[in-house]
């Protein structure tokens, strides 16, 4: 019995020593986590900022690629000659009657009595088309100098989903996407045929 008592006491000592070491390791781990949490949080903030900057830049990259192609497409696909009388990229305009309203037009190219209005989307969806079309009747409320001019609506993207092109065509909106070498209007013939 004395031997059993001695063994139990030894086991209790070993268990207590194990628990002390476990507590020490827990304290060390907690200290290490606390030290590195600040570094981790700082790195996560940097990464989140970089993602935010990249997302913002991606939005303008599409416009930066689309906009330079608009005058060429206006000549080749819409039969408009020369350079535009007015050419705007990311133009922000206040409503002429309700100053609390403001719109941004991605690209506007004016050729005499014709205005090419381009909406740029990185990933166009049906809702984007509907929103673009819903906003077109208000275009001259923001830019009244174009009242009475023919509006050519264009939805542009680097890549145009297959389901969007027929949807645009049916509504008389030109679909502009990246071709083999440069931006092209992918439904110009279909819209011309329907006119």
Backbone torsions as a table, in degrees:
resi	resn	phi	psi	omega
1	UNK	NA	-38.2	179.0
2	UNK	-63.1	-37.0	178.7
3	UNK	-65.3	-39.8	178.6
4	UNK	-65.5	-40.4	178.7
5	UNK	-64.3	-42.4	179.2
6	UNK	-63.9	-42.1	179.6
7	UNK	-64.9	-41.4	178.3
8	UNK	-63.7	-42.1	179.4
9	UNK	-63.1	-42.0	178.3
10	UNK	-63.3	-44.0	178.0
11	UNK	-62.4	-39.5	179.1
12	UNK	-65.5	-40.3	177.3
13	UNK	-63.1	-46.5	179.3
14	UNK	-61.5	-42.4	179.5
15	UNK	-64.4	-41.6	179.0
16	UNK	-64.3	-42.0	178.4
17	UNK	-63.5	-42.9	177.7
18	UNK	-59.5	-44.2	-179.1
19	UNK	-64.5	-40.8	177.0
20	UNK	-61.5	-44.9	179.2
21	UNK	-64.2	-39.3	178.2
22	UNK	-64.0	-41.9	177.8
23	UNK	-64.0	-40.4	177.6
24	UNK	-62.9	-44.2	179.2
25	UNK	-64.0	-40.5	177.5
26	UNK	-60.9	-42.7	180.0
27	UNK	-65.6	-42.3	177.3
28	UNK	-62.2	-44.1	179.3
29	UNK	-63.1	-43.3	178.9
30	UNK	-63.0	-40.2	178.4
31	UNK	-65.1	-45.1	179.1
32	UNK	-61.1	-44.6	178.8
33	UNK	-61.1	-42.9	-179.6
34	UNK	-62.9	-43.5	178.3
35	UNK	-61.5	-45.8	-174.3
36	UNK	-84.7	-15.6	178.2
37	UNK	-61.2	-41.9	179.0
38	UNK	-61.6	-45.1	178.0
39	UNK	-62.1	-45.4	-179.8
40	UNK	-61.0	-47.5	179.8
41	UNK	-61.1	-41.1	178.7
42	UNK	-62.9	-45.2	179.4
43	UNK	-64.2	-40.8	179.3
44	UNK	-63.7	-39.4	177.0
45	UNK	-62.6	-42.3	178.3
46	UNK	-61.9	-45.5	-179.5
47	UNK	-63.4	-44.7	179.1
48	UNK	-61.5	-39.5	178.0
49	UNK	-65.6	-42.0	178.8
50	UNK	-62.4	-41.2	177.0
51	UNK	-63.0	-42.0	179.4
52	UNK	-63.3	-45.2	178.8
53	UNK	-62.7	-41.2	179.7
54	UNK	-64.4	-43.9	179.0
55	UNK	-61.5	-42.4	178.7
56	UNK	-63.9	-43.5	-179.8
57	UNK	-66.1	-37.0	179.0
58	UNK	-60.7	-38.0	177.9
59	UNK	-62.0	-38.0	-179.3
60	UNK	-84.6	-24.2	177.3
61	UNK	-60.7	-43.6	-179.8
62	UNK	-59.1	-46.2	179.0
63	UNK	-65.9	-36.5	-179.8
64	UNK	-67.0	-27.6	177.5
65	UNK	-86.0	-39.8	-177.3
66	UNK	-69.2	-51.6	-171.4
67	UNK	-53.2	-46.7	-178.5
68	UNK	-63.7	-18.8	-179.2
69	UNK	-86.8	-15.0	-175.1
70	UNK	-61.7	-46.6	179.6
71	UNK	-60.0	-39.7	178.7
72	UNK	-65.4	-43.7	179.5
73	UNK	-66.1	-36.6	177.3
74	UNK	-60.6	-39.9	178.2
75	UNK	-70.9	-52.7	-172.2
76	UNK	-72.5	-41.0	-173.3
77	UNK	-101.5	-26.4	-177.1
78	UNK	-110.2	-1.7	177.6
79	UNK	68.2	24.1	179.5
80	UNK	-89.8	132.4	-173.8
81	UNK	-99.5	154.8	175.5
82	UNK	73.4	-167.2	177.8
83	UNK	-89.6	155.0	179.3
84	UNK	-65.6	147.2	175.3
85	UNK	-69.1	-31.4	-179.5
86	UNK	-146.1	136.7	-178.9
87	UNK	-140.7	119.4	-176.8
88	UNK	-128.3	140.5	174.7
89	UNK	-121.7	132.4	-178.4
90	UNK	52.4	51.1	-177.6
91	UNK	-83.4	121.0	178.1
92	UNK	-99.3	129.0	-175.3
93	UNK	-137.0	140.2	173.6
94	UNK	-88.0	147.0	175.6
95	UNK	-62.0	136.8	-174.2
96	UNK	-72.1	-23.2	-178.6
97	UNK	-108.2	-26.4	179.8
98	UNK	-124.1	92.7	-173.3
99	UNK	-64.7	-11.0	178.0
100	UNK	-77.8	-14.8	-179.9
101	UNK	-97.1	139.9	179.0
102	UNK	-141.5	144.6	177.9
103	UNK	-132.1	153.8	171.7
104	UNK	-117.7	127.9	176.4
105	UNK	-105.0	125.7	-174.9
106	UNK	-63.6	-51.6	177.6
107	UNK	-143.3	132.9	173.8
108	UNK	-128.9	126.0	176.8
109	UNK	-126.1	121.3	-176.7
110	UNK	-107.4	127.2	177.2
111	UNK	-125.9	91.8	-179.8
112	UNK	59.2	-114.1	-178.6
113	UNK	-98.6	20.7	177.6
114	UNK	-125.0	134.6	178.6
115	UNK	-123.3	122.2	175.0
116	UNK	-93.6	118.9	-179.2
117	UNK	-112.1	117.4	-176.0
118	UNK	-113.0	126.5	173.2
119	UNK	-104.9	128.8	-177.2
120	UNK	-109.2	130.3	177.0
121	UNK	-131.4	137.2	178.9
122	UNK	-71.9	-37.1	176.5
123	UNK	-137.3	89.2	-175.8
124	UNK	-66.1	140.0	177.0
125	UNK	-127.8	166.6	179.1
126	UNK	-57.2	-40.3	179.0
127	UNK	-60.6	-35.7	178.0
128	UNK	-64.6	-41.1	178.8
129	UNK	-63.1	-47.5	-179.2
130	UNK	-61.9	-41.0	179.0
131	UNK	-65.5	-42.0	178.5
132	UNK	-61.7	-47.4	-179.9
133	UNK	-64.9	-38.1	180.0
134	UNK	-65.2	-30.7	-178.9
135	UNK	-83.7	-17.1	-177.0
136	UNK	-62.2	-41.5	179.1
137	UNK	-59.4	-24.8	179.7
138	UNK	-87.1	-4.2	-175.1
139	UNK	-50.6	-46.7	-176.6
140	UNK	-78.0	-10.3	171.6
141	UNK	-72.5	-26.0	177.2
142	UNK	-92.1	-34.4	-179.2
143	UNK	-130.0	74.9	-174.1
144	UNK	-63.1	-19.1	178.9
145	UNK	-65.2	-12.3	179.8
146	UNK	-103.7	9.0	178.6
147	UNK	-60.7	133.5	178.7
148	UNK	87.5	-5.8	178.6
149	UNK	-87.0	155.1	177.0
150	UNK	-75.6	129.5	179.5
151	UNK	-102.4	128.6	173.6
152	UNK	-108.4	108.4	-179.2
153	UNK	-85.0	135.6	179.8
154	UNK	-134.8	131.1	171.6
155	UNK	-108.1	124.5	-174.5
156	UNK	-120.1	147.5	175.8
157	UNK	-159.9	158.2	176.0
158	UNK	-65.4	-36.5	179.3
159	UNK	-132.7	127.7	-177.1
160	UNK	-106.9	116.0	178.3
161	UNK	-58.1	142.2	-176.0
162	UNK	-57.5	-36.3	-177.8
163	UNK	-71.7	-19.2	-176.8
164	UNK	-81.5	-34.6	-175.5
165	UNK	-59.3	-51.3	178.2
166	UNK	-62.8	-33.6	178.8
167	UNK	-63.6	-44.2	176.9
168	UNK	-64.7	-46.5	-177.4
169	UNK	-57.7	-45.9	-179.6
170	UNK	-58.9	-28.2	-176.9
171	UNK	-101.4	6.7	176.5
172	UNK	74.1	25.2	179.1
173	UNK	-107.0	130.1	179.1
174	UNK	-76.5	140.8	179.5
175	UNK	-106.2	117.5	-178.4
176	UNK	-111.1	124.3	-178.3
177	UNK	-143.8	169.7	179.8
178	UNK	-73.1	125.7	174.7
179	UNK	-93.6	-154.4	-179.4
180	UNK	-64.4	-41.9	-175.6
181	UNK	-117.5	-29.9	-173.6
182	UNK	-154.3	-178.1	179.8
183	UNK	-71.4	141.8	177.6
184	UNK	-138.3	158.3	172.7
185	UNK	-91.1	116.7	-171.6
186	UNK	-86.8	-11.0	-178.6
187	UNK	-126.5	21.6	-177.3
188	UNK	-60.2	-45.5	-178.9
189	UNK	-64.0	-40.7	-179.8
190	UNK	-64.9	-39.7	178.6
191	UNK	-70.7	-42.7	178.1
192	UNK	-58.9	-40.0	179.9
193	UNK	-65.8	-30.8	-177.6
194	UNK	-84.4	-9.9	-179.4
195	UNK	-81.2	NA	NA
